[in-house]
Amino acid sequence: MWLKMAAVSAVVIQAMCAQTWEIAPYASYLRLSSKPLGSLNAVPLAEDTKVKGLQPGYGLRITANTDGYYGLELGYSRSKGTFSSSIIPIDTEEDDPAAVVHSSGISLQQASLNGICYFMPNGERIRPYVTGGAQFLFWSNPQIADGVIGKSNHIGVNYGGGVKIQLLKNLNMRLEVRGITSGSPYKLSFPDGENDMPRSAGLFTQLESSIGFGFTF
C-alpha cells in the first residue's frame, strides 16, 4: 500500500512540476446589459431600474498550463458602475407624483474558475484558445435614499476565447473576449407576471474585452 501511495505521489509531483504557471494582470472594457432590472416602487413600474458599467475594469488571472493543449485558470476582476432607479415619492401630498431618478455608484467583483483549450501546444509563440467555466458575481449595495436594496450575489457561467502572443521568454500578451451570463442583480420584480404576480428580471449578460500581460514560470 505504501508503494502505491508513493507511486501516486510521484506522479502528482511530476505532473505539478510539468505545469507552466502564468500570472496575468489585465485591464478590461466591461459592457453590462442595458435591460431593465425591475422596480423599487411599492407598485412596480415596468422599466424603472438599470445598471451601467464605468470603464475601465481590471483583474488578475492565475493559470496552470500543461505541456500540451490545456490549462486551468482562477480569475478575479473588479469594475465600477452606476445604479439608477425612478422612484415615486411616498412622502408627498400630490395625487399623482412624478417619479424621481435616484443614482448611486456601485462596484462589481467577480471570480471565475475556467478550463482552457489551446489550438497550439505549450511553447508556440502564438496560441489561440477557447475558454469556459463558472462565474461568481458580487454586486455592492446601492446607496439609494428612498429604497432599501442590499448586496446581491449570483452564480453564472462564462465563455469566450482569445490569443496569447509570446513577447519574451517569460512574457506574453493576452487578448480576450468573454461573455458572462448570470441571474439579474438585486432581485427586483416587474408588475406583469402570470396571474398578475410580479415576475423576475431573468438572466443578465455581460461582455468583457480585455488585454493583459502574462508572466510565466
N, C-alpha and C positions, 0 to 999 in steps of 0.2 A: 504493500500500500504506500509506504514511504517513497519507494522508487517511482510509483505512478505520480504522486504529488510533486516530486522533484522534477519529473519529466514535464508535467503540465506547467509548473512554474518556469522552467527553462524556456518553453515555447512562448509563454506570455511575455517574459522578459525580452526574448528575441524579437517578438512582434512589436513591442513598445520601442525597442531600440531602432527598429527598421522604419519607424514613423518619421516623417518630416513635419516638424511643428512650425506653425506660422501665426504670428500676431499682426493683425492688420487694423490700425485706426482708419476711420473714413469719415467723410462728410457726405451729406445726402440732401436731395430735394424730395420732400415727402408731400404728396398730394393726397389730401383727405377727401372722402366722398362728400359731395355737396347735398346729399339727400337730407330731408328734414328728419329730426330725431324724435319728434313728438311734441308734447306740450307740458308746460309747468302750471297752466291755469287750472283752477278748480273745475271749470267746464272746459275740457280740452278743445283747443283750436286745431286747425288742420296742419299747418306748417309754420309753427312759430319758433322753433329752436334748431340751430345749426352750429357746427363747429367748422373752423377754418384753420389750416396749417400756416405757421410762420416759418420762414426759411432762414438759415439752413438748419438741418439736424446734424447730429454727429453720433458716432458709435465706435464699437470695438468688436472684432471677431477673432476668436482663437480657434485654429483648425489643426487637426491631426490628419495628415495626408499619408496614405500608403505609398509604397514604391510604385504602385501601378496606377489605377484609374479612379480611386475612391478617396473620400475624406469624410470626417465627422467634425461638425462645427458648432461652437457655442457663441452666440452673439448677444450684444446689448446695444440699445440705441436710446437716445433722448432727443426730444423735439418740443417745440412750443407751439401754441395755437391760441385762438380766441373762441370763446363760447358766447353766443348771443341768443337771447330769447325775448320775444314780445309778450309782455305780461300785462294783463288788465288789472289796474289798481283795485284793491278791495277796501281800502280806507278812503273812499270818496263818496260824496253825496250825489254825484251825477247819475242819471238814469242809464245812460249808455256811454260809459267812459271809454276813451280810446286806449289802445294798448301802448305801452311804453317799452322801448327796446332797451334791455339791460345787457351789458357786455362784461366779460371777465377774461383775464388771461388764464390759460391752463397749461399744464405740462403733460406730456405723454412719454412714459417709459415703456420699453418693450424688450423682452428677452426671447431668444429663439434657439431651438435645437434642430440642426439640419443635417441631412445627408447630402453629399456632393458626388456627382458622377462626371468625371472629366472625359473629354474626347481624345486627349493625348496623354501619354504616360508621364509620370513624375520625371523631371529633368529636362523636358522640352521647353523651349523659350516661350512659345505661345500655347496656352491651354484653355480653350473654350470649355464651358461646363454648364450643367443644369443642376438645380438645387431645389429642395423642398423639405418641409418639416413643420414642427409645431411652433406656434407663436403665443406669447403670453403678454397681455396688454394691461397697463396700469395708468388709468386716467386720474388726474388730480381733481380736487374739489373746486368747482367754480364758485367764486365769491359773488353771489347774486343777492342783493338786499331783500328782494321780495320773494325769494324761493329757497327752499332747503333741498339740496341735491345730494351731496356727499360724493365720495370717491367711487370709481367704477372700475372693476377688474373683469377681464374676459380672457378666454382661451380661443385660439383660432388656428389657422394654417397659413403658411406662406409658400410661394412657388415662384421660380424665376430662373434666370441664367445670366451668364456673363463671360468674361475672359480675363485671364491673368497673363501679364506680359512681363517676362523677366528682364529687369534693367541691369542688375548687377548679380553677382554670385548669390548673395543672400537678401536681395531686394527685388520685389516685383510690384507692378502697378495693377490694380484690380478695378475693372469697370463692371457694374452690375445693375440689372433692373429686376425688381422683385415685387410681386403682388401679394397683398395680405388681406385675408377675409376673416371676419370675426363677428360676434354679436355687436349690435349698436350700443354705444356707450350711454350710461346714465339711466337706462331702463325706463324711459318715458313712454307715454302712450298717445295714440291717436283716437279721435272720437268715433270713427266709422268702422268699427269691427263688426263681426257677425252678431246678430240678435241685439244690436245696439250696445254691445260690450266694447270697451276700448281694446285696440289691437296694438301689438308691439311694433317697433320700427324695423324689425327683421335684421338682416345681415348688413354689415358695414365693411366697405372696401377701402384700401389704401394702395397707392402706387409709389414705390420708393426707387429713385435712381441715385446711384452712389458712385463715388470714386475714392479709392483708398490706396494705401501702400503697405504691402506685407513684408514683414521681416522674418526670414526663415532660419531655422537652426536644427 
